[in-house]
């Protein structure tokens, strides 16, 4: 299925050289976890994120003085758009715009009076800088919390739509909206409510997801629920970990959903059952390790590793190359057709060679 065929139609905004909105690729974001006053550390981490394929990089700008880091990062050759994350002090946003920020993220729950928002909107409009309204369940306005009793999906959506209308009041429309919650269900429902009532691009992700597998599962659940409905224009996977891992995780989620097709080697395999007569689990693990060291360029190569011949050929029909196991042996399969037979101890070497051949042939 082509994602664009189900994708929600939106306006598009431009942050640096990256467009956000329908008709453009879903961009991957991350956020520096370095001290913004440590310019060298910020530059080094930003370069690592760029190397990992991060499309947009955010950094906290707690005061106007910290905005100079954006300027220094630009001077150091950082190409990815830089987003200034603003809380409490609207003057930090004004300084960030002057320093060359490609986008501003404001938290309406703590930015202060409407006049502060007006000042930020004016500065961004004059420089062609988009604004992301970043609604967070942990910092909703007191009036909305009083109305709903807790940061429900409806409360989060109401806050987001109100602040989008406030920017419109100030003649500002280059807006992106995000709603973050540590609950994938609340985040997805709130984002869906907003999607039904506006055509602004949406930034999606689960905040405070945590660390390790639990965090990845929560993020995949929330992001996947929305992308599968055609909702979502830019994503961040929030992890208590190295930001580079956020980028890798986001790309894996988007690949699994079939919405990006950058170069990678995908291994699909069966869950095993009593019919399996080869050591399928260690074979899969060793193959994945081998493929980590192979650069497929821009090619997406699908490798199928199936445990038996009952369903193996059919399940591997869309794979470029694969095997279906027998007793101590395996059938070699390409696009559902059997092209040979190999011994079990030849499986890994054969599949690695075939993948390299496919890459060479383009």
DAJO-V75293 format. One record per residue. RES is the residue in one small letter. SS is DSSP state (hx for helix, st for strand, lp for the rest). PSI is psi in degrees with one decimal (NA if undefined). NEAR is the number of other C-alpha atoms within 12 Angstrom. Layout:
# DAJO-V75293
res=RES ss=SS psi=PSI near=NEAR
res=RES ss=SS psi=PSI near=NEAR
This chain:
# DAJO-V75293
res=x ss=lp psi=134.7 near=12
res=x ss=lp psi=121.3 near=15
res=x ss=hx psi=-37.7 near=28
res=x ss=hx psi=-23.8 near=25
res=x ss=hx psi=-22.6 near=15
res=x ss=hx psi=-3.6 near=18
res=x ss=lp psi=138.4 near=28
res=x ss=lp psi=133.9 near=31
res=x ss=lp psi=131.1 near=26
res=x ss=lp psi=167.7 near=29
res=x ss=lp psi=167.2 near=25
res=x ss=lp psi=140.7 near=27
res=x ss=st psi=158.8 near=34
res=x ss=st psi=120.9 near=30
res=x ss=st psi=108.9 near=38
res=x ss=lp psi=-123.4 near=26
res=x ss=lp psi=8.5 near=18
res=x ss=st psi=124.7 near=30
res=x ss=st psi=139.9 near=31
res=x ss=st psi=119.9 near=39
res=x ss=lp psi=172.8 near=34
res=x ss=lp psi=147.7 near=28
res=x ss=lp psi=-9.3 near=24
res=x ss=lp psi=154.4 near=26
res=x ss=lp psi=148.0 near=25
res=x ss=lp psi=121.5 near=42
res=x ss=st psi=151.8 near=38
res=x ss=st psi=131.3 near=44
res=x ss=st psi=159.6 near=42
res=x ss=st psi=176.8 near=46
res=x ss=st psi=135.3 near=42
res=x ss=lp psi=141.7 near=42
res=x ss=lp psi=18.3 near=29
res=x ss=lp psi=162.4 near=22
res=x ss=lp psi=122.6 near=20
res=x ss=lp psi=-25.8 near=33
res=x ss=lp psi=-14.4 near=25
res=x ss=lp psi=86.1 near=22
res=x ss=hx psi=-42.6 near=25
res=x ss=hx psi=-44.5 near=19
res=x ss=hx psi=-37.9 near=21
res=x ss=hx psi=-42.8 near=34
res=x ss=hx psi=-44.7 near=33
res=x ss=hx psi=-44.3 near=24
res=x ss=hx psi=-36.8 near=30
res=x ss=hx psi=-38.6 near=44
res=x ss=hx psi=-39.2 near=27
res=x ss=hx psi=-39.4 near=27
res=x ss=hx psi=-42.0 near=34
res=x ss=hx psi=-43.5 near=29
res=x ss=hx psi=-30.2 near=19
res=x ss=lp psi=-7.4 near=26
res=x ss=lp psi=19.6 near=29
res=x ss=lp psi=129.8 near=39
res=x ss=lp psi=-34.9 near=40
res=x ss=st psi=134.7 near=41
res=x ss=st psi=128.9 near=48
res=x ss=st psi=146.6 near=40
res=x ss=st psi=147.2 near=43
res=x ss=st psi=137.8 near=39
res=x ss=lp psi=84.8 near=40
res=x ss=lp psi=-27.3 near=29
res=x ss=lp psi=167.6 near=24
res=x ss=hx psi=-34.4 near=28
res=x ss=hx psi=-31.3 near=22
res=x ss=hx psi=-14.9 near=34
res=x ss=hx psi=-23.0 near=36
res=x ss=hx psi=-23.5 near=32
res=x ss=hx psi=-35.6 near=41
res=x ss=hx psi=-46.7 near=47
res=x ss=hx psi=-44.9 near=30
res=x ss=hx psi=-36.1 near=27
res=x ss=hx psi=-40.1 near=35
res=x ss=hx psi=-43.5 near=25
res=x ss=hx psi=-29.6 near=16
res=x ss=lp psi=-2.6 near=19
res=x ss=lp psi=14.0 near=17
res=x ss=lp psi=122.1 near=31
res=x ss=lp psi=-29.7 near=28
res=x ss=lp psi=142.0 near=37
res=x ss=st psi=139.7 near=39
res=x ss=st psi=127.8 near=48
res=x ss=st psi=124.8 near=42
res=x ss=st psi=121.2 near=49
res=x ss=st psi=114.6 near=43
res=x ss=st psi=130.9 near=41
res=x ss=lp psi=138.7 near=31
res=x ss=lp psi=-52.1 near=25
res=x ss=lp psi=103.1 near=30
res=x ss=hx psi=-23.6 near=35
res=x ss=hx psi=-25.9 near=32
res=x ss=hx psi=-35.2 near=35
res=x ss=hx psi=-42.7 near=49
res=x ss=hx psi=-41.8 near=41
res=x ss=hx psi=-38.0 near=31
res=x ss=hx psi=-40.9 near=42
res=x ss=hx psi=-44.5 near=41
res=x ss=hx psi=-30.5 near=29
res=x ss=hx psi=-7.1 near=32
res=x ss=lp psi=15.8 near=32
res=x ss=lp psi=141.0 near=46
res=x ss=lp psi=-13.4 near=41
res=x ss=st psi=150.3 near=47
res=x ss=st psi=133.3 near=53
res=x ss=st psi=122.5 near=47
res=x ss=st psi=148.1 near=47
res=x ss=lp psi=104.8 near=38
res=x ss=lp psi=-22.5 near=44
res=x ss=lp psi=-15.5 near=31
res=x ss=lp psi=11.9 near=25
res=x ss=lp psi=-17.1 near=32
res=x ss=lp psi=-153.3 near=21
res=x ss=lp psi=158.9 near=18
res=x ss=hx psi=-32.0 near=21
res=x ss=hx psi=-29.2 near=17
res=x ss=hx psi=-41.7 near=28
res=x ss=hx psi=-40.0 near=40
res=x ss=hx psi=-44.0 near=28
res=x ss=hx psi=-42.2 near=27
res=x ss=hx psi=-43.1 near=43
res=x ss=hx psi=-43.4 near=40
res=x ss=hx psi=-45.4 near=27
res=x ss=hx psi=-42.5 near=32
res=x ss=hx psi=-39.8 near=38
res=x ss=hx psi=-42.8 near=26
res=x ss=hx psi=-27.4 near=17
res=x ss=hx psi=-0.5 near=26
res=x ss=lp psi=36.2 near=26
res=x ss=lp psi=124.2 near=40
res=x ss=st psi=161.1 near=43
res=x ss=st psi=133.0 near=49
res=x ss=st psi=124.5 near=44
res=x ss=st psi=109.5 near=45
res=x ss=st psi=95.2 near=41
res=x ss=st psi=133.9 near=45
res=x ss=st psi=134.5 near=39
res=x ss=hx psi=-21.8 near=36
res=x ss=hx psi=-4.3 near=25
res=x ss=hx psi=42.4 near=27
res=x ss=lp psi=153.0 near=35
res=x ss=lp psi=146.4 near=30
res=x ss=hx psi=-36.5 near=19
res=x ss=hx psi=-39.0 near=17
res=x ss=hx psi=-38.3 near=25
res=x ss=hx psi=-39.5 near=22
res=x ss=hx psi=-36.0 near=13
res=x ss=hx psi=-41.8 near=17
res=x ss=hx psi=-16.5 near=19
res=x ss=lp psi=-20.9 near=16
res=x ss=lp psi=167.1 near=21
res=x ss=lp psi=72.1 near=32
res=x ss=lp psi=169.5 near=32
res=x ss=hx psi=-40.8 near=34
res=x ss=hx psi=-38.7 near=28
res=x ss=hx psi=-45.7 near=36
res=x ss=hx psi=-42.6 near=44
res=x ss=hx psi=-41.6 near=39
res=x ss=hx psi=-42.4 near=33
res=x ss=hx psi=-45.4 near=40
res=x ss=hx psi=-46.3 near=43
res=x ss=hx psi=-35.0 near=33
res=x ss=hx psi=-45.9 near=25
res=x ss=hx psi=-26.9 near=38
res=x ss=hx psi=-40.4 near=38
res=x ss=hx psi=-31.2 near=24
res=x ss=hx psi=-43.0 near=25
res=x ss=hx psi=-38.0 near=34
res=x ss=hx psi=-38.3 near=22
res=x ss=hx psi=-32.6 near=17
res=x ss=lp psi=20.8 near=23
res=x ss=lp psi=41.5 near=21
res=x ss=lp psi=127.5 near=31
res=x ss=lp psi=-4.8 near=32
res=x ss=lp psi=69.3 near=38
res=x ss=st psi=141.4 near=43
res=x ss=st psi=142.2 near=46
res=x ss=st psi=138.3 near=55
res=x ss=st psi=145.3 near=46
res=x ss=st psi=118.6 near=53
res=x ss=st psi=135.9 near=45
res=x ss=lp psi=153.6 near=38
res=x ss=lp psi=-7.7 near=30
res=x ss=lp psi=115.4 near=31
res=x ss=hx psi=-36.5 near=34
res=x ss=hx psi=-45.8 near=26
res=x ss=hx psi=-43.8 near=33
res=x ss=hx psi=-46.6 near=42
res=x ss=hx psi=-42.9 near=42
res=x ss=hx psi=-43.9 near=30
res=x ss=hx psi=-42.3 near=40
res=x ss=hx psi=-38.7 near=51
res=x ss=hx psi=-40.1 near=37
res=x ss=hx psi=-42.0 near=29
res=x ss=hx psi=-42.0 near=38
res=x ss=hx psi=-31.2 near=35
res=x ss=hx psi=-17.5 near=21
res=x ss=hx psi=6.3 near=21
res=x ss=lp psi=171.1 near=27
res=x ss=lp psi=26.7 near=30
res=x ss=lp psi=149.0 near=39
res=x ss=st psi=150.9 near=45
res=x ss=st psi=131.2 near=52
res=x ss=st psi=126.3 near=44
res=x ss=st psi=152.0 near=50
res=x ss=lp psi=161.2 near=53
res=x ss=lp psi=122.1 near=44
res=x ss=lp psi=159.7 near=35
res=x ss=lp psi=39.2 near=26
res=x ss=lp psi=-26.0 near=31
res=x ss=lp psi=-146.6 near=21
res=x ss=lp psi=152.1 near=22
res=x ss=hx psi=-155.0 near=19
res=x ss=hx psi=-38.5 near=15
res=x ss=hx psi=-42.5 near=19
res=x ss=hx psi=-41.9 near=29
res=x ss=hx psi=-39.7 near=35
res=x ss=hx psi=-44.1 near=27
res=x ss=hx psi=-44.0 near=33
res=x ss=hx psi=-43.8 near=43
res=x ss=hx psi=-37.8 near=38
res=x ss=hx psi=-47.6 near=31
res=x ss=hx psi=-48.8 near=41
res=x ss=hx psi=-43.0 near=51
res=x ss=hx psi=-38.1 near=34
res=x ss=hx psi=-36.8 near=29
res=x ss=hx psi=-47.3 near=40
res=x ss=hx psi=-37.8 near=38
res=x ss=lp psi=-16.9 near=28
res=x ss=lp psi=6.3 near=24
res=x ss=lp psi=16.1 near=34
res=x ss=lp psi=126.2 near=43
res=x ss=lp psi=127.7 near=48
res=x ss=lp psi=-20.1 near=44
res=x ss=st psi=146.4 near=43
res=x ss=st psi=151.9 near=48
res=x ss=st psi=131.9 near=46
res=x ss=lp psi=111.4 near=49
res=x ss=lp psi=117.4 near=42
res=x ss=lp psi=147.4 near=35
res=x ss=lp psi=77.2 near=23
res=x ss=lp psi=-175.5 near=24
res=x ss=lp psi=128.4 near=24
res=x ss=hx psi=-28.9 near=36
res=x ss=hx psi=-35.0 near=34
res=x ss=hx psi=-27.7 near=31
res=x ss=hx psi=-42.6 near=41
res=x ss=hx psi=-46.0 near=37
res=x ss=hx psi=-41.5 near=32
res=x ss=hx psi=-43.4 near=37
res=x ss=hx psi=-42.5 near=43
res=x ss=hx psi=-38.1 near=37
res=x ss=hx psi=-40.8 near=32
res=x ss=hx psi=-45.9 near=34
res=x ss=hx psi=-35.8 near=35
res=x ss=hx psi=-43.3 near=27
res=x ss=hx psi=-32.9 near=25
res=x ss=hx psi=-9.4 near=25
res=x ss=lp psi=21.9 near=23
res=x ss=lp psi=-7.9 near=32
res=x ss=lp psi=149.3 near=27
res=x ss=lp psi=41.5 near=26
res=x ss=lp psi=167.0 near=23
res=x ss=lp psi=121.9 near=21
res=x ss=st psi=160.3 near=28
res=x ss=st psi=118.0 near=37
res=x ss=st psi=127.9 near=33
res=x ss=st psi=119.8 near=35
res=x ss=st psi=138.3 near=31
res=x ss=st psi=155.7 near=33
res=x ss=lp psi=162.5 near=31
res=x ss=lp psi=-1.9 near=16
res=x ss=lp psi=151.9 near=23
res=x ss=lp psi=-170.3 near=18
res=x ss=lp psi=-14.7 near=12
res=x ss=lp psi=-13.8 near=21
res=x ss=lp psi=127.1 near=27
res=x ss=lp psi=13.9 near=21
res=x ss=lp psi=164.5 near=31
res=x ss=lp psi=73.7 near=28
res=x ss=hx psi=-43.2 near=36
res=x ss=hx psi=-53.7 near=22
res=x ss=hx psi=-31.9 near=18
res=x ss=hx psi=-45.7 near=30
res=x ss=hx psi=-43.5 near=31
res=x ss=hx psi=-43.1 near=18
res=x ss=hx psi=-37.1 near=21
res=x ss=hx psi=-46.0 near=32
res=x ss=hx psi=-39.4 near=26
res=x ss=hx psi=-41.5 near=17
res=x ss=hx psi=-42.8 near=22
res=x ss=hx psi=-21.6 near=27
res=x ss=lp psi=-25.3 near=16
res=x ss=lp psi=10.2 near=15
res=x ss=lp psi=126.2 near=24
res=x ss=lp psi=113.4 near=21
res=x ss=lp psi=3.5 near=26
res=x ss=lp psi=-130.1 near=19
res=x ss=lp psi=9.3 near=16
res=x ss=lp psi=133.2 near=24
res=x ss=st psi=113.0 near=25
res=x ss=st psi=126.8 near=36
res=x ss=st psi=125.7 near=35
res=x ss=st psi=124.8 near=42
res=x ss=st psi=131.8 near=44
res=x ss=st psi=100.5 near=50
res=x ss=st psi=144.9 near=44
res=x ss=lp psi=-22.4 near=38
res=x ss=lp psi=174.0 near=35
res=x ss=lp psi=-0.5 near=29
res=x ss=lp psi=-55.9 near=20
res=x ss=lp psi=-8.5 near=23
res=x ss=hx psi=-55.3 near=37
res=x ss=hx psi=-40.6 near=33
res=x ss=hx psi=-41.8 near=24
res=x ss=hx psi=-22.8 near=28
res=x ss=lp psi=13.7 near=35
res=x ss=lp psi=-31.0 near=26
res=x ss=lp psi=3.1 near=22
res=x ss=lp psi=145.2 near=33
res=x ss=lp psi=-37.4 near=34
res=x ss=st psi=151.2 near=43
res=x ss=st psi=179.8 near=50
res=x ss=st psi=155.5 near=52
res=x ss=st psi=119.7 near=49
res=x ss=st psi=149.3 near=41
res=x ss=lp psi=-156.4 near=27
res=x ss=lp psi=99.7 near=21
res=x ss=lp psi=13.0 near=21
res=x ss=st psi=-177.7 near=27
res=x ss=st psi=147.4 near=37
res=x ss=st psi=134.8 near=37
res=x ss=st psi=127.6 near=39
res=x ss=st psi=140.7 near=36
res=x ss=st psi=118.6 near=31
res=x ss=lp psi=43.5 near=23
res=x ss=lp psi=-5.3 near=26
res=x ss=st psi=135.1 near=23
res=x ss=st psi=125.0 near=24
res=x ss=st psi=0.8 near=19
res=x ss=st psi=177.6 near=19
res=x ss=st psi=134.8 near=23
res=x ss=st psi=158.3 near=25
res=x ss=st psi=159.0 near=21
res=x ss=hx psi=-39.8 near=28
res=x ss=hx psi=-2.8 near=20
res=x ss=hx psi=-5.7 near=24
res=x ss=hx psi=-52.4 near=38
res=x ss=hx psi=-51.2 near=34
res=x ss=hx psi=-40.3 near=19
res=x ss=hx psi=-46.4 near=28
res=x ss=hx psi=-38.2 near=39
res=x ss=hx psi=-44.9 near=32
res=x ss=hx psi=-42.1 near=21
res=x ss=hx psi=-39.8 near=27
res=x ss=hx psi=-44.5 near=37
res=x ss=hx psi=-37.3 near=26
res=x ss=hx psi=-44.1 near=18
res=x ss=hx psi=-38.8 near=25
res=x ss=hx psi=-44.5 near=23
res=x ss=hx psi=-40.0 near=16
res=x ss=hx psi=-18.1 near=11
res=x ss=lp psi=NA near=14
